[in-house]
């Protein structure tokens, strides 16, 4: 389950998520009631499932009143009689929100995993990215979270802050600092310039000094080599984990598991009898969501069994586990011949290479086109690795 809390103290210039700037105190209780109302309406349609993960994202869910977080977690876990021993509960946290009282409340609510939005261990990056926390806040939050008893900690790291000079074949200093911080998991993203953001506007005006794609690709590869040398495993396109610390939530997305999204802008994927599924996205408009009427759903897309199978294949090729050779068909040979994939030791699967992760969008497009009966020719064009799933 994914629960979206849309409020932030400030809007980052690169963010295209459903976010509202909290100029005043957010309506904590009213939003909780709306989310619980959606849970009551949609939960009965998901009987018989086993709940493995609750992820509070945003926005900045660490701004949410901890009593609301506790009630939400309790209600969700009770509906599916979740086993506390196997249920992963994650809260995304801004470094400034990692205070002792809040973290104690999260721990009491059952939250066992924090994903801290450090983004960089360098002052120049934080300034260029328009972050609202200062150098030192991220490491301090990680240390405080360990002291508060959180056994599993993740941090976000953004590569390619605009205007910050980089050597393409060298990992930025933040990588070594992240490893030294002791976090168990890193989500590594190349900066993506979304059209509807402030960065998008500045880029169109020629006022944003973005790094060239080949430099970004070099940073990604150097970061990969530094993290794997430090003992992290690259288990999906943007995620690295120490042994035994993979995120259950991330893994379930890429494995094609069902997920229920609650809250403003949240997405869901629910399978149906016969092999099909329905993908649903909630409105990004707060008022429409709080009204809990038909306008709460912005998009509802039925998927055929063939479409579900196709999505499962290209999603699998964004993980180190790869996809079955037999299911990929002619795409398997293309992946190997272009250096985007390699055959597993048992010969049963095609695994993405590091180059394959770099060209993840092109690999997905090829899988979709081949499954649609319209094979494409020619090598893939350069591009950064794709970001996280919905």
C-alpha positions as CSV (number, residue, x, y, z in Angstrom):
1,X,0.0,0.0,0.0
2,X,1.1,3.5,-0.9
3,X,-0.3,6.5,1.0
4,X,0.4,10.0,-0.4
5,X,0.6,13.0,1.9
6,X,0.8,16.0,-0.5
7,X,2.0,18.9,1.7
8,X,5.6,20.3,1.7
9,X,7.1,23.3,3.4
10,X,8.4,24.4,0.0
11,X,8.2,23.2,-3.6
12,X,11.5,21.9,-4.9
13,X,12.2,23.3,-8.4
14,X,12.6,19.8,-9.9
15,X,9.4,18.2,-8.4
16,X,6.5,17.2,-10.5
17,X,4.7,15.1,-7.9
18,X,1.2,16.0,-6.5
19,X,2.4,18.5,-3.9
20,X,0.9,21.4,-2.1
21,X,2.9,24.1,-0.3
22,X,1.8,24.2,3.4
23,X,1.5,28.0,3.9
24,X,-0.5,27.2,7.0
25,X,-0.9,24.0,9.1
26,X,-2.2,21.2,6.9
27,X,-5.6,19.8,7.7
28,X,-4.1,16.7,9.4
29,X,-7.3,15.1,10.7
30,X,-9.5,16.0,7.7
31,X,-7.0,14.4,5.3
32,X,-6.7,11.3,7.5
33,X,-10.5,10.9,7.5
34,X,-10.5,11.2,3.7
35,X,-7.8,8.6,3.3
36,X,-9.6,6.2,5.7
37,X,-12.8,6.8,3.8
38,X,-11.1,5.7,0.6
39,X,-9.7,2.7,2.4
40,X,-13.2,1.7,3.6
41,X,-14.5,2.1,0.1
42,X,-11.8,0.1,-1.7
43,X,-10.6,-2.3,0.9
44,X,-13.5,-4.8,0.5
45,X,-12.5,-5.3,-3.2
46,X,-9.1,-6.6,-2.0
47,X,-10.1,-9.5,0.3
48,X,-7.8,-12.5,0.3
49,X,-4.6,-10.5,-0.3
50,X,-1.6,-10.5,2.0
51,X,-0.3,-7.0,3.0
52,X,3.5,-6.9,2.8
53,X,4.2,-3.1,2.8
54,X,2.8,0.2,3.8
55,X,4.7,3.2,2.4
56,X,3.9,6.8,3.3
57,X,5.3,9.1,0.6
58,X,4.7,12.6,-0.7
59,X,5.0,15.4,-0.5
60,X,6.5,15.2,3.0
61,X,4.7,12.6,5.1
62,X,7.0,13.4,8.0
63,X,5.0,16.6,8.4
64,X,1.8,14.6,9.1
65,X,0.7,14.6,12.8
66,X,2.2,11.4,14.2
67,X,-1.1,10.5,15.9
68,X,-2.6,10.5,12.4
69,X,0.2,8.3,11.1
70,X,-0.3,5.8,14.0
71,X,-4.1,5.6,13.4
72,X,-3.6,5.1,9.7
73,X,-1.1,2.3,10.1
74,X,-3.3,0.6,12.7
75,X,-6.4,0.7,10.6
76,X,-4.6,-0.6,7.5
77,X,-2.8,-3.4,9.3
78,X,-6.0,-4.5,11.0
79,X,-8.0,-4.7,7.8
80,X,-5.7,-7.3,6.4
81,X,-4.6,-8.9,9.7
82,X,-1.0,-8.2,8.7
83,X,1.8,-10.0,10.4
84,X,4.0,-7.4,12.2
85,X,7.0,-9.7,11.7
86,X,6.8,-9.5,7.9
87,X,5.1,-6.1,7.3
88,X,7.5,-3.4,6.1
89,X,6.3,0.1,7.1
90,X,8.2,3.1,5.6
91,X,7.9,6.8,6.1
92,X,9.6,9.3,3.8
93,X,11.2,12.0,6.0
94,X,12.7,15.4,5.5
95,X,15.9,15.7,7.5
96,X,14.5,18.6,9.5
97,X,11.6,16.5,10.7
98,X,13.7,13.7,12.2
99,X,13.3,15.0,15.8
100,X,13.4,12.7,18.8
101,X,9.7,13.1,19.6
102,X,8.5,12.4,16.1
103,X,10.8,9.5,15.6
104,X,9.7,8.0,18.9
105,X,6.0,8.3,17.8
106,X,6.8,6.7,14.4
107,X,8.5,3.8,16.1
108,X,5.6,3.3,18.5
109,X,3.3,3.3,15.5
110,X,5.2,0.3,14.1
111,X,7.3,2.2,11.5
112,X,10.5,0.3,11.1
113,X,12.0,1.9,8.1
114,X,12.8,5.6,7.3
115,X,13.6,6.9,3.8
116,X,15.4,10.2,4.5
117,X,15.5,12.8,1.7
118,X,19.2,13.7,2.0
119,X,19.6,14.2,-1.8
120,X,23.3,15.2,-1.4
121,X,26.1,15.5,1.1
122,X,27.4,18.7,-0.6
123,X,26.4,22.3,0.0
124,X,26.6,23.2,-3.7
125,X,24.2,20.5,-4.7
126,X,21.7,21.4,-2.0
127,X,21.7,25.0,-3.1
128,X,21.4,24.1,-6.8
129,X,18.6,21.7,-6.1
130,X,16.7,24.3,-4.1
131,X,16.4,22.1,-1.0
132,X,15.1,23.5,2.2
133,X,17.6,21.8,4.5
134,X,21.2,22.7,5.0
135,X,24.5,20.8,4.8
136,X,24.8,18.6,7.9
137,X,21.0,18.1,8.4
138,X,21.0,14.9,6.4
139,X,23.8,13.2,8.3
140,X,22.4,14.4,11.6
141,X,19.0,12.9,10.8
142,X,20.6,9.5,9.9
143,X,22.5,9.5,13.2
144,X,19.4,10.5,15.1
145,X,17.3,7.8,13.4
146,X,19.8,5.1,14.4
147,X,19.8,6.4,18.0
148,X,16.0,6.2,17.9
149,X,16.1,2.5,17.1
150,X,15.4,2.4,13.4
151,X,17.0,-0.8,12.1
152,X,16.6,0.0,8.4
153,X,17.5,3.4,6.9
154,X,17.4,4.5,3.3
155,X,18.5,7.8,1.7
156,X,17.8,9.5,-1.6
157,X,20.7,10.7,-3.7
158,X,20.3,12.9,-6.8
159,X,23.0,13.0,-9.4
160,X,23.5,15.9,-11.8
161,X,22.6,19.1,-9.8
162,X,22.5,21.9,-12.4
163,X,25.6,24.1,-12.5
164,X,27.7,21.9,-10.3
165,X,30.8,20.8,-12.3
166,X,31.5,17.1,-12.4
167,X,34.1,14.7,-13.7
168,X,32.1,12.1,-15.7
169,X,34.2,9.1,-14.6
170,X,34.3,9.9,-10.9
171,X,31.6,9.3,-8.4
172,X,30.6,12.5,-6.6
173,X,31.8,12.9,-3.0
174,X,28.2,12.3,-1.7
175,X,28.6,8.6,-2.6
176,X,31.5,7.9,-0.2
177,X,29.7,10.0,2.4
178,X,26.5,8.1,2.0
179,X,28.4,4.8,2.4
180,X,30.2,6.1,5.5
181,X,26.9,7.3,7.0
182,X,25.9,3.6,7.5
183,X,22.6,3.7,5.6
184,X,21.4,0.3,4.4
185,X,19.7,1.4,1.2
186,X,20.2,4.2,-1.4
187,X,17.8,5.4,-4.0
188,X,20.0,7.0,-6.7
189,X,18.3,9.2,-9.3
190,X,19.6,11.3,-12.1
191,X,18.0,14.7,-12.1
192,X,15.1,14.7,-14.5
193,X,13.9,18.0,-15.9
194,X,10.1,17.8,-16.0
195,X,8.3,20.3,-18.3
196,X,5.8,21.5,-15.7
197,X,8.4,22.4,-13.0
198,X,10.4,25.6,-12.3
199,X,13.5,23.8,-13.7
200,X,11.5,22.9,-16.8
201,X,10.6,26.6,-17.3
202,X,14.2,27.7,-16.8
203,X,15.5,25.0,-19.1
204,X,13.2,26.1,-21.9
205,X,14.5,29.7,-21.4
206,X,18.1,28.5,-21.6
207,X,18.7,29.6,-18.1
208,X,19.4,26.2,-16.5
209,X,23.0,24.8,-16.8
210,X,22.1,21.1,-17.0
211,X,24.8,18.5,-17.4
212,X,25.3,16.8,-20.7
213,X,23.7,13.3,-21.0
214,X,27.1,11.7,-21.4
215,X,28.3,13.3,-18.2
216,X,25.2,12.1,-16.4
217,X,25.7,8.6,-17.7
218,X,29.3,8.7,-16.6
219,X,28.3,9.8,-13.1
220,X,25.7,7.0,-12.9
221,X,28.3,4.3,-13.9
222,X,31.0,5.7,-11.5
223,X,28.4,5.8,-8.7
224,X,27.4,2.2,-9.5
225,X,31.0,1.0,-9.3
226,X,31.7,2.9,-6.1
227,X,28.6,1.5,-4.4
228,X,29.1,-2.1,-5.5
229,X,32.7,-2.0,-4.4
230,X,31.4,-0.9,-1.0
231,X,29.2,-4.0,-0.8
232,X,25.9,-2.7,-2.0
233,X,23.9,-4.7,-4.5
234,X,22.3,-3.0,-7.5
235,X,19.0,-4.8,-7.4
236,X,16.9,-2.5,-9.5
237,X,17.5,0.4,-11.8
238,X,17.6,3.1,-9.1
239,X,18.1,1.2,-5.9
240,X,21.2,-0.2,-4.1
241,X,21.1,-2.1,-0.9
242,X,23.4,-3.8,1.6
243,X,22.9,-7.6,1.7
244,X,19.5,-8.4,3.2
245,X,18.3,-4.8,3.1
246,X,16.4,-4.6,-0.2
247,X,13.2,-2.6,0.1
248,X,10.2,-4.9,0.0
249,X,8.0,-2.0,-1.3
250,X,10.3,-1.3,-4.2
251,X,10.8,-4.9,-5.0
252,X,7.0,-5.6,-5.1
253,X,6.5,-2.8,-7.6
254,X,9.0,-4.1,-10.0
255,X,7.8,-7.7,-9.6
256,X,4.4,-6.7,-10.9
257,X,2.6,-7.1,-7.5
258,X,-0.7,-5.5,-6.8
259,X,-0.6,-2.2,-5.0
260,X,-3.3,0.1,-3.6
261,X,-2.7,3.8,-3.6
262,X,-4.6,6.1,-1.2
263,X,-4.5,9.9,-1.2
264,X,-4.1,12.7,-3.6
265,X,-2.5,11.6,-6.9
266,X,-1.9,8.1,-5.7
267,X,-1.8,5.2,-8.2
268,X,-3.1,1.7,-7.9
269,X,-2.7,-1.6,-9.8
270,X,-5.2,-4.4,-9.0
271,X,-5.5,-7.7,-10.9
272,X,-8.8,-9.1,-12.0
273,X,-10.0,-12.7,-12.7
274,X,-8.9,-13.9,-16.1
275,X,-5.5,-12.3,-16.0
276,X,-6.4,-8.7,-16.7
277,X,-6.0,-5.7,-14.3
278,X,-7.1,-2.2,-13.6
279,X,-4.7,0.8,-13.2
280,X,-6.2,3.7,-11.3
281,X,-4.9,7.2,-10.6
282,X,-6.5,9.6,-8.1
283,X,-7.0,13.3,-8.7
284,X,-4.2,15.7,-7.9
285,X,-6.9,18.2,-6.8
286,X,-7.2,18.3,-3.0
287,X,-10.7,19.6,-2.9
288,X,-12.0,16.9,-5.3
289,X,-10.3,14.2,-3.2
290,X,-11.6,15.5,0.1
291,X,-15.2,15.6,-1.4
292,X,-14.8,11.8,-1.9
293,X,-17.1,11.8,-4.9
294,X,-16.6,10.3,-8.4
295,X,-14.1,13.1,-9.2
296,X,-11.7,11.5,-6.7
297,X,-10.6,9.2,-9.5
298,X,-8.9,11.0,-12.3
299,X,-8.0,8.0,-14.5
300,X,-9.1,4.4,-14.7
301,X,-7.5,2.1,-17.3
302,X,-8.5,-1.5,-17.8
303,X,-5.6,-3.7,-18.9
304,X,-5.9,-6.9,-20.9
305,X,-4.0,-10.1,-19.9
306,X,-1.6,-9.4,-22.8
307,X,-0.9,-5.9,-21.5
308,X,-0.3,-7.1,-18.0
309,X,2.2,-9.7,-19.2
310,X,4.0,-7.1,-21.3
311,X,4.2,-4.7,-18.4
312,X,5.6,-7.5,-16.2
313,X,8.4,-8.1,-18.8
314,X,9.7,-4.6,-19.1
315,X,9.4,-4.1,-15.4
316,X,11.4,-7.2,-14.8
317,X,14.1,-5.8,-17.1
318,X,14.6,-2.9,-14.6
319,X,15.7,-5.4,-11.9
320,X,18.8,-7.5,-11.7
321,X,16.6,-10.6,-11.8
322,X,15.7,-9.9,-15.4
323,X,13.1,-11.8,-17.4
324,X,12.7,-15.3,-18.9
325,X,14.3,-15.9,-22.3
326,X,11.2,-17.7,-23.5
327,X,8.9,-14.8,-22.6
328,X,11.1,-12.2,-24.2
329,X,11.2,-14.0,-27.5
330,X,13.1,-12.1,-30.3
331,X,13.8,-9.3,-27.8
332,X,16.2,-11.6,-25.9
333,X,18.6,-11.8,-28.9
334,X,18.5,-8.0,-29.5
335,X,19.3,-7.3,-25.8
336,X,22.3,-9.6,-25.9
337,X,23.6,-8.4,-29.2
338,X,23.4,-4.7,-28.2
339,X,25.1,-5.3,-24.8
340,X,21.9,-4.4,-22.9
341,X,21.4,-7.8,-21.5
342,X,23.3,-11.0,-20.7
343,X,22.2,-14.6,-20.3
344,X,22.0,-16.0,-16.8
345,X,24.2,-18.9,-15.7
346,X,21.4,-21.4,-16.2
347,X,20.5,-20.0,-19.6
348,X,16.9,-19.4,-18.5
349,X,16.8,-15.6,-18.1
350,X,18.1,-12.3,-19.6
351,X,19.6,-10.1,-17.0
352,X,20.1,-6.3,-17.7
353,X,23.7,-5.1,-17.8
354,X,24.8,-1.8,-16.4
355,X,24.3,-0.5,-20.0
356,X,20.9,-2.0,-20.0
357,X,20.0,0.0,-16.9
358,X,21.2,3.1,-18.6
359,X,18.9,2.4,-21.5
360,X,16.0,1.2,-19.4
361,X,13.4,3.3,-21.3
362,X,14.6,2.1,-24.6
363,X,14.5,-1.5,-23.4
364,X,10.9,-1.0,-22.2
365,X,9.9,0.5,-25.6
366,X,11.4,-2.4,-27.5
367,X,9.6,-5.0,-25.3
368,X,6.3,-3.2,-25.8
369,X,6.7,-2.8,-29.6
370,X,7.7,-6.4,-30.1
371,X,4.8,-7.6,-28.0
372,X,2.5,-5.4,-30.1
373,X,3.9,-7.0,-33.3
374,X,5.7,-3.9,-34.4
375,X,9.5,-4.6,-34.0
376,X,11.8,-1.7,-34.2
377,X,15.2,-1.7,-35.8
378,X,18.4,0.1,-34.9
379,X,20.4,0.7,-31.7
380,X,19.0,2.5,-28.7
381,X,19.6,6.2,-28.3
382,X,21.3,7.6,-25.2
383,X,19.2,8.4,-22.2
384,X,19.4,8.3,-18.4
385,X,18.0,5.5,-16.3
386,X,14.3,5.7,-15.5
387,X,13.1,6.9,-12.2
388,X,10.9,5.1,-9.6
389,X,7.6,3.5,-10.3
390,X,4.3,5.4,-9.5
